[in-house]
């Protein structure tokens, strides 16, 4: 009887907080979405919040688009302090976004990051190809991973036997409602309002988890799980911090539509930069402890439990009456990330495909609904595939590698060189995808070419990591694009910092 009553209270708190967040979000955005009349206003409101996000909401949207259960569950699921390097390195990526890319995007009046490529290459083919890669990544990787990890956490927290696919469907429906009905403004406001509660409760979990083990993370825990110096066989070998890690961060924070769209929704460059810098401070000061410490505590308390670690720690250390509150905040994190990625997906499809190739005059509201529903259905259908992953976060990083460095190579070639043919950039991009796939799924896998060892182990190079290879993929993709540009299309690329390049830029200015 008491347990049933307690569960009812917890559920009531959960529902009440979710309703409260929804009401506050609606109150902030009502009357500002889906403006009637001018179609361009409708587009800008849905895709860029009417250009009216101040720095506070820009920071909140960027932070919560990235921080969800794939981070909380996936990174804590490794049960190693080492994973904090992803977040610490993210600080550098956000600095580059603020001071390098934001001014460029605003100067070129971009709605999507791919618009910049079209303008730099004077051709739309590269824009179409890269936009397609972003769409594939969002629909087939990000969206299903977010709702799966969120569903897994809810199962662990409440000990429910409700199937993951059912919980994931509920998340997808609610997240789609925010993106479809409210556009980017609603997504950003939801991110910010829920973010305050999420970060506060997540920090409380860290403190309570440490208290549960008498603030001793080290006794009884293998050294490799509490060291910040990654061994060769760890998820982040230490040397990779000086090879591919920086470029991964540049791609994710500076050329990724899911993130940059929030910075592009500010009224000015200065306001956007303030928001990005605020997000960077949160990234380096708050995020690292909440995504690794509970996982190590879980190892000390329960052993190696993988992606169930975070939910088990929360259930153990939080007072029972707070579980409903925490579940509401986690649910909000899932909804914010799902709705943000879905909104970016809708934007890319509408601006880069439908408007260009199908019907320029189709209502943005109609497309918003159709694409949002379609992408959500696909994401739900892919959830069972993620259930077989040994580590969510490691799987995401490996899959993202297929497109991240090739896409970044197109940006680098386009921004650092002039007179590069778009077709050459596409060739370099396709080459990069192929090289990474060969490495990660053949050469880096044991037993594919040699029994009991990888190709690199056979060559006496066991230290080579997929993060290292990303540097090779990036550099060789740029060089391949420049070579094809010269040898096939007969164009001589001009480095923008050469004497000729500086003269050309001065003439353009």
Protein Blocks (a to p, Z undefined) as FASTA:
>chain_A
ZZmmmmmmmmmmmmmmmmmmmmmmmmmmgokaoiehjfklmmmmmmnonopacfklmmmm
mmmmmmcfklmmmmmmnopaklmmmmmmmmmmmmmmmmmmmmmmmmnopabfklmmmmmn
opaklmmmmmmmmmmmmmmmmmmmmmmmmmmmmmmmnopabdfklmmmmmmmmmmmmmmm
nommlmmmmmmmmmmmmmmmmmmmmmmmmmmnoopakgopafklmccbdcfkbmbdfklm
mmmmmmmmmmmmmmgmklmmmmmmpfbfklmmmmmmmmmmmmmmmmmmmmmmmmmmmmmm
nopnhjmlmmmmmmmmpcfklmmmmmmmmmmmmmmmmmmmmmmmmmmmmmmmmmmmmomm
lcfklmmmmmmmmmmmmmmmmmmmmmmpfblklmmmmmmmmmmmmmmmmmmmmmmpghia
fklmmmmmmmmmmmmmmmmmmmmpghklpghiafklmnopakbcfklmmmmmmmmmmmmm
mmmmmmmnopacddfkbmklmmmmmmmZZ
